[in-house]
Amino acid sequence: MADNSFPIVPLSIPDTAQHLRLVSTSLNNTINGKLNSTGEITLTNSSTTTTLSDARIGGNSVILLMPTTSNAANAHVHFTNIGDGSATLNHGSGSSTRTFKYVIIG
């Protein structure tokens, strides 16, 4: 899961003005791309599958990958079994580190 954490707005608080400030800050963060939907994963070496466990994954999720190592840039990855907090990444077996940052939408 992401190691960044932008504030979560409670559904209600007694101070309406403070609540509006929190909602505005959260909305502005979202507009500026500051989302709590990112993370990092390294493909399992000497295996053809890696499980991504993240509570934010559901059946309608789209997971986007960005390679952060040169070996990851050449990896061919596709997803199966997406839902209920995890997804399976299918990839070629390798012995080098292949790390990606990811974002989950939906």
NORNOR-V536054 format. One record per pair of residues at least 6 apart in sequence whose ideal C-beta (glycine too) atoms are under 6 Angstrom apart, sorted by the first residue. I is the first residue (numbers start at 1). J is the second residue. Records with the same first field share a line. If there is no record, write none. Layout:
BEGIN
I->J / J
END
This chain:
BEGIN
1->39 / 54
2->36 / 38 / 39
6->29 / 34 / 36
9->22 / 23 / 26
13->19
37->103 / 104
38->103
39->102
40->101
41->52 / 100
42->99
43->50 / 91 / 98
44->50
45->95
46->93
48->93
49->88 / 90
50->89
51->86 / 88
52->87 / 89
53->86
55->85
56->104
57->85 / 86 / 87 / 104
58->83
59->83
60->106
61->82 / 104 / 106
62->105 / 106
63->87 / 102 / 104
64->103
65->100 / 102
66->101
67->73 / 100
68->99 / 101
69->97 / 99
71->96 / 98
72->98 / 99 / 100
75->91 / 98
77->89 / 91
78->90
79->87
80->88
81->88
END
